[in-house]
């Protein structure tokens, strides 16, 4: 009996940004692990997929890990999705993938959407060498991470929530004022917007806008 788990990227906004293979596997699996079943239900409904879902997120992944592993060993076909993008990239997934590997379960990871790459390309900064920092620590280790970013000579990609975007930009303006910063909001969605220019002007523009959706910050690596 084949034992594997499918890691399935989902659109970061526009529901058309999904592969034919991802749709097929979502229809074939017995159970879909979803970060937020309400979000995933919209995607499944759009493609007439009626498979069962189980909530799998940062607050319960440790608790239900063994339950999921047992289901795979029992022959249940499982697919993992996050609310947007590729599971494991600033989203739940790594813990389960690591345990599957320890248990001899194969990982089938589909290629597909992830917000950092289109953001990098749209930013127009050098993309031959770059680092992905994801979300900065909220408290512990934040200052140290910002210092590291200020000294980085590669292009840097950060994710940020609408609740902390202004705080993060103000901190970046203090620790690395020499860097060019591009901010992208709600990639692939109706209200997608890119902010370019002097960082204080970007902060001013964003403070006047509707703070909703995820933000991506791209900084150049020149010191």
PyMOL commands that set and color helices and strands:
alter all, ss='L'
color gray80, all
select helices_A, chain A and resi 20-28+37-46+61-73+94-102+115-123+142-150+165-175+199-207
alter helices_A, ss='H'
color red, helices_A
select strands_A, chain A and resi 4-7+31-34+52-55+78-81+106-109+130-135+155-160+181-185+193-195+215-219
alter strands_A, ss='S'
color yellow, strands_A
deselect
rebuild
show_as cartoon
